[in-house]
C-alpha cells in the first residue's frame, strides 16, 4: 500500500513550482516534437505534450480555465519518489481574488485517480485530499512564528498578478490581487526594445535575452511598475505600519528598485518557493496522520 504524501504545486503563469523545489517554464506544446532532443513528454487523456517548451504564455487569470493538467502532472512526476502508484494530499495556490475556483479544482481532482505517462513510464496518481490557498497568504506560514505575531504585509510579485496580504497578530486582515505581474513588465521591456531596434523579440524570450545582456532594462520601467504596485497598495493599507516582505519571482528581479522606493522592505528567503513551502506546511497540519 503506497504512503500518502503531502505536496503543493503552484501553477504559475511564468513558472511552475513544487514544494519539492522543482521548477520549470509553464509553456508547453501539444504533440510530439518533430526532431526530439531529449524533451520531457507527458501523455494524459490520450494527448501528447512536450513540456517546458518555449511557446506563448497563457494570459487567462482563472487557472482552472487553463489546460492545467499537463503542467500539474509534469510537476508531480518530477517531484514524486520512485514507484508507479502514488497517493497525494495536494494544495494548489491561486491568486487571492481567484479563490472561487477552489470548488472547480476539487470537483476535477479530489478523490479521483489519474493514469498518465511520463517519458515512457506509466504512473498512477490518486488525489486523496485537495486544498486551495491564496498566493501570498501561504508565504506567511514560512516566516518564523515570532515574526508572524506582528503586523505583516506580504507582497507576492508573480507572473500575471501581484498578491498582497496583510496580517495583524497572526490573523488575516486585507487580501488584494493586483492584475499586473512580471509578464506585463517584460511586455513593456519587449515593446521598448523592439521599437528602438526594429526587432521582433517575443515576451517568452525576453528574460533570457536580458540575462545574456542582449536586451537592456530601462530603470524607468522598473520604477513605473513598482510605483503602480505601491500606489494600489495605498488604497487599502499603509506600508509604514507593517513589516513588508516581498516574495515571488519578481522580488529578486526588482529588489534594488523596491529598496529605492521602500528602504525598509524585507525579502523572503527562497522567494520562488515560499508559496509552495507555506502550502506544504498547511497540508502537514491539516492532513497529519
SULSUL-V137418 format. One record per residue. N is the residue number from 1. RES is the residue in one small letter. SS is DSSP state (H for helix, E for strand, C for the rest). PHI is phi as a letter, one per 40 degrees, with the letter a starting at -180 (999 if undefined). OMEGA is omega as a letter, one per 30 degrees, with the letter a starting at -180 (NA if undefined). Layout:
# SULSUL-V137418
n=N res=RES ss=SS phi=PHI omega=OMEGA
n=N res=RES ss=SS phi=PHI omega=OMEGA
This chain:
# SULSUL-V137418
n=1 res=x ss=C phi=999 omega=a
n=2 res=x ss=C phi=c omega=l
n=3 res=x ss=C phi=c omega=l
n=4 res=x ss=E phi=c omega=l
n=5 res=x ss=E phi=b omega=l
n=6 res=x ss=E phi=c omega=a
n=7 res=x ss=E phi=a omega=l
n=8 res=x ss=E phi=b omega=l
n=9 res=x ss=E phi=b omega=l
n=10 res=x ss=E phi=b omega=l
n=11 res=x ss=E phi=c omega=a
n=12 res=x ss=C phi=c omega=l
n=13 res=x ss=C phi=c omega=l
n=14 res=x ss=C phi=b omega=l
n=15 res=x ss=E phi=b omega=l
n=16 res=x ss=E phi=c omega=l
n=17 res=x ss=E phi=b omega=l
n=18 res=x ss=E phi=b omega=l
n=19 res=x ss=C phi=c omega=l
n=20 res=x ss=C phi=c omega=l
n=21 res=x ss=C phi=g omega=l
n=22 res=x ss=C phi=c omega=a
n=23 res=x ss=E phi=a omega=l
n=24 res=x ss=E phi=a omega=a
n=25 res=x ss=E phi=c omega=a
n=26 res=x ss=C phi=c omega=a
n=27 res=x ss=C phi=c omega=l
n=28 res=x ss=C phi=a omega=l
n=29 res=x ss=E phi=b omega=l
n=30 res=x ss=E phi=c omega=a
n=31 res=x ss=C phi=h omega=l
n=32 res=x ss=C phi=c omega=l
n=33 res=x ss=C phi=c omega=a
n=34 res=x ss=C phi=c omega=l
n=35 res=x ss=C phi=b omega=a
n=36 res=x ss=C phi=d omega=l
n=37 res=x ss=C phi=b omega=l
n=38 res=x ss=C phi=g omega=l
n=39 res=x ss=C phi=c omega=l
n=40 res=x ss=C phi=c omega=a
n=41 res=x ss=E phi=b omega=l
n=42 res=x ss=E phi=b omega=l
n=43 res=x ss=E phi=b omega=l
n=44 res=x ss=E phi=a omega=a
n=45 res=x ss=C phi=f omega=l
n=46 res=x ss=C phi=g omega=l
n=47 res=x ss=E phi=b omega=a
n=48 res=x ss=E phi=b omega=a
n=49 res=x ss=E phi=b omega=l
n=50 res=x ss=E phi=c omega=a
n=51 res=x ss=C phi=c omega=l
n=52 res=x ss=C phi=f omega=a
n=53 res=x ss=C phi=c omega=a
n=54 res=x ss=C phi=c omega=a
n=55 res=x ss=C phi=a omega=a
n=56 res=x ss=C phi=c omega=l
n=57 res=x ss=C phi=c omega=l
n=58 res=x ss=C phi=c omega=a
n=59 res=x ss=C phi=c omega=l
n=60 res=x ss=C phi=c omega=l
n=61 res=x ss=C phi=c omega=a
n=62 res=x ss=C phi=c omega=a
n=63 res=x ss=H phi=c omega=l
n=64 res=x ss=H phi=c omega=l
n=65 res=x ss=H phi=c omega=l
n=66 res=x ss=C phi=c omega=l
n=67 res=x ss=C phi=c omega=a
n=68 res=x ss=C phi=c omega=a
n=69 res=x ss=H phi=c omega=l
n=70 res=x ss=H phi=d omega=l
n=71 res=x ss=H phi=c omega=l
n=72 res=x ss=H phi=c omega=a
n=73 res=x ss=H phi=c omega=l
n=74 res=x ss=H phi=c omega=l
n=75 res=x ss=H phi=c omega=l
n=76 res=x ss=H phi=c omega=a
n=77 res=x ss=H phi=d omega=a
n=78 res=x ss=H phi=c omega=a
n=79 res=x ss=H phi=b omega=a
n=80 res=x ss=C phi=c omega=l
n=81 res=x ss=C phi=c omega=a
n=82 res=x ss=C phi=c omega=a
n=83 res=x ss=C phi=h omega=a
n=84 res=x ss=C phi=b omega=a
n=85 res=x ss=E phi=b omega=a
n=86 res=x ss=E phi=b omega=l
n=87 res=x ss=E phi=b omega=a
n=88 res=x ss=E phi=b omega=l
n=89 res=x ss=E phi=c omega=a
n=90 res=x ss=E phi=b omega=l
n=91 res=x ss=E phi=b omega=l
n=92 res=x ss=E phi=b omega=l
n=93 res=x ss=E phi=c omega=l
n=94 res=x ss=E phi=b omega=l
n=95 res=x ss=C phi=d omega=a
n=96 res=x ss=H phi=d omega=a
n=97 res=x ss=H phi=c omega=l
n=98 res=x ss=H phi=b omega=a
n=99 res=x ss=H phi=c omega=l
n=100 res=x ss=H phi=c omega=l
n=101 res=x ss=H phi=c omega=a
n=102 res=x ss=H phi=d omega=a
n=103 res=x ss=H phi=c omega=l
n=104 res=x ss=H phi=c omega=l
n=105 res=x ss=H phi=c omega=a
n=106 res=x ss=H phi=c omega=l
n=107 res=x ss=H phi=c omega=a
n=108 res=x ss=H phi=c omega=a
n=109 res=x ss=H phi=b omega=a
n=110 res=x ss=C phi=c omega=l
n=111 res=x ss=C phi=g omega=a
n=112 res=x ss=C phi=b omega=l
n=113 res=x ss=E phi=b omega=a
n=114 res=x ss=E phi=b omega=l
n=115 res=x ss=E phi=b omega=l
n=116 res=x ss=E phi=a omega=a
n=117 res=x ss=E phi=b omega=l
n=118 res=x ss=E phi=b omega=l
n=119 res=x ss=C phi=f omega=l
n=120 res=x ss=C phi=g omega=l
n=121 res=x ss=E phi=b omega=l
n=122 res=x ss=E phi=c omega=a
n=123 res=x ss=E phi=b omega=l
n=124 res=x ss=E phi=b omega=l
n=125 res=x ss=E phi=b omega=l
n=126 res=x ss=E phi=b omega=l
n=127 res=x ss=E phi=c omega=a
n=128 res=x ss=E phi=c omega=l
n=129 res=x ss=E phi=b omega=l
n=130 res=x ss=E phi=b omega=l
n=131 res=x ss=E phi=b omega=l
n=132 res=x ss=E phi=b omega=a
n=133 res=x ss=E phi=b omega=l
n=134 res=x ss=E phi=c omega=a
n=135 res=x ss=C phi=c omega=a
n=136 res=x ss=C phi=g omega=l
n=137 res=x ss=H phi=c omega=a
n=138 res=x ss=H phi=c omega=l
n=139 res=x ss=H phi=c omega=l
n=140 res=x ss=H phi=d omega=a
n=141 res=x ss=C phi=c omega=l
n=142 res=x ss=C phi=c omega=l
n=143 res=x ss=C phi=c omega=l
n=144 res=x ss=C phi=d omega=a
n=145 res=x ss=H phi=d omega=l
n=146 res=x ss=H phi=c omega=l
n=147 res=x ss=H phi=c omega=a
n=148 res=x ss=H phi=c omega=a
n=149 res=x ss=C phi=c omega=a
n=150 res=x ss=C phi=c omega=l
n=151 res=x ss=E phi=c omega=a
n=152 res=x ss=E phi=b omega=l
n=153 res=x ss=E phi=b omega=l
n=154 res=x ss=E phi=b omega=l
n=155 res=x ss=E phi=b omega=a
n=156 res=x ss=E phi=b omega=a
n=157 res=x ss=E phi=c omega=a
n=158 res=x ss=C phi=b omega=a
n=159 res=x ss=C phi=c omega=a
n=160 res=x ss=C phi=b omega=a
n=161 res=x ss=C phi=b omega=l
n=162 res=x ss=E phi=b omega=a
n=163 res=x ss=E phi=b omega=a
n=164 res=x ss=E phi=b omega=l
n=165 res=x ss=E phi=b omega=l
n=166 res=x ss=E phi=b omega=a
n=167 res=x ss=E phi=b omega=l
n=168 res=x ss=E phi=b omega=a
n=169 res=x ss=C phi=f omega=l
n=170 res=x ss=C phi=g omega=a
n=171 res=x ss=E phi=b omega=a
n=172 res=x ss=E phi=c omega=l
n=173 res=x ss=E phi=b omega=l
n=174 res=x ss=E phi=b omega=l
n=175 res=x ss=E phi=a omega=a
n=176 res=x ss=E phi=a omega=l
n=177 res=x ss=E phi=b omega=l
n=178 res=x ss=E phi=b omega=a
n=179 res=x ss=C phi=c omega=l
n=180 res=x ss=C phi=a omega=a
n=181 res=x ss=C phi=a omega=a
n=182 res=x ss=H phi=c omega=l
n=183 res=x ss=H phi=c omega=l
n=184 res=x ss=H phi=c omega=l
n=185 res=x ss=H phi=c omega=a
n=186 res=x ss=H phi=c omega=l
n=187 res=x ss=H phi=d omega=l
n=188 res=x ss=H phi=c omega=l
n=189 res=x ss=H phi=c omega=l
n=190 res=x ss=H phi=c omega=a
n=191 res=x ss=H phi=c omega=l
n=192 res=x ss=H phi=c omega=a
n=193 res=x ss=H phi=c omega=a
n=194 res=x ss=H phi=c omega=l
n=195 res=x ss=H phi=c omega=a
n=196 res=x ss=H phi=c omega=a
n=197 res=x ss=H phi=b omega=l
n=198 res=x ss=C phi=g omega=a
n=199 res=x ss=C phi=b omega=a
n=200 res=x ss=C phi=b omega=l
n=201 res=x ss=C phi=c omega=l
n=202 res=x ss=C phi=c omega=l
n=203 res=x ss=H phi=d omega=a
n=204 res=x ss=H phi=c omega=a
n=205 res=x ss=H phi=c omega=a
n=206 res=x ss=H phi=c omega=a
n=207 res=x ss=H phi=c omega=a
n=208 res=x ss=H phi=c omega=l
n=209 res=x ss=H phi=c omega=l
n=210 res=x ss=H phi=c omega=l
n=211 res=x ss=H phi=d omega=a
n=212 res=x ss=C phi=c omega=l
n=213 res=x ss=C phi=g omega=l
n=214 res=x ss=C phi=c omega=l
n=215 res=x ss=C phi=b omega=l
n=216 res=x ss=C phi=c omega=l
n=217 res=x ss=C phi=c omega=l
n=218 res=x ss=C phi=c omega=a
n=219 res=x ss=H phi=d omega=l
n=220 res=x ss=H phi=c omega=l
n=221 res=x ss=H phi=c omega=l
n=222 res=x ss=H phi=c omega=l
n=223 res=x ss=H phi=c omega=a
n=224 res=x ss=H phi=c omega=a
n=225 res=x ss=H phi=c omega=a
n=226 res=x ss=H phi=c omega=l
n=227 res=x ss=H phi=c omega=l
n=228 res=x ss=H phi=d omega=a
n=229 res=x ss=H phi=c omega=a
n=230 res=x ss=H phi=c omega=l
n=231 res=x ss=H phi=c omega=l
n=232 res=x ss=H phi=c omega=l
n=233 res=x ss=H phi=c omega=l
n=234 res=x ss=H phi=d omega=a
n=235 res=x ss=C phi=c omega=a
n=236 res=x ss=C phi=b omega=a
n=237 res=x ss=C phi=a omega=l
n=238 res=x ss=C phi=b omega=a
n=239 res=x ss=H phi=c omega=a
n=240 res=x ss=H phi=c omega=a
n=241 res=x ss=H phi=c omega=a
n=242 res=x ss=C phi=b omega=l
n=243 res=x ss=E phi=c omega=a
n=244 res=x ss=E phi=b omega=a
n=245 res=x ss=E phi=b omega=l
n=246 res=x ss=E phi=b omega=l
n=247 res=x ss=E phi=a omega=a
n=248 res=x ss=C phi=g omega=a
n=249 res=x ss=H phi=c omega=a
n=250 res=x ss=H phi=c omega=a
n=251 res=x ss=H phi=c omega=l
n=252 res=x ss=H phi=c omega=l
n=253 res=x ss=H phi=c omega=a
n=254 res=x ss=C phi=b omega=a
n=255 res=x ss=H phi=d omega=a
n=256 res=x ss=H phi=c omega=a
n=257 res=x ss=H phi=c omega=l
n=258 res=x ss=H phi=c omega=l
n=259 res=x ss=H phi=c omega=l
n=260 res=x ss=H phi=c omega=a
n=261 res=x ss=H phi=c omega=a
n=262 res=x ss=C phi=a omega=a
n=263 res=x ss=C phi=d omega=a
n=264 res=x ss=C phi=c omega=a
n=265 res=x ss=C phi=d omega=l
n=266 res=x ss=E phi=b omega=a
n=267 res=x ss=E phi=b omega=a
n=268 res=x ss=C phi=c omega=l
n=269 res=x ss=C phi=c omega=l
n=270 res=x ss=C phi=f omega=a
n=271 res=x ss=H phi=c omega=l
n=272 res=x ss=H phi=c omega=a
n=273 res=x ss=H phi=b omega=a
n=274 res=x ss=H phi=c omega=l
n=275 res=x ss=H phi=c omega=a
n=276 res=x ss=H phi=c omega=l
n=277 res=x ss=H phi=c omega=l
n=278 res=x ss=H phi=c omega=l
n=279 res=x ss=H phi=c omega=l
n=280 res=x ss=H phi=c omega=l
n=281 res=x ss=H phi=c omega=l
n=282 res=x ss=H phi=c omega=l
n=283 res=x ss=H phi=c omega=a
n=284 res=x ss=H phi=c omega=l
n=285 res=x ss=H phi=c omega=a
n=286 res=x ss=H phi=c omega=a
n=287 res=x ss=C phi=b omega=l
n=288 res=x ss=C phi=c omega=a
n=289 res=x ss=C phi=c omega=NA
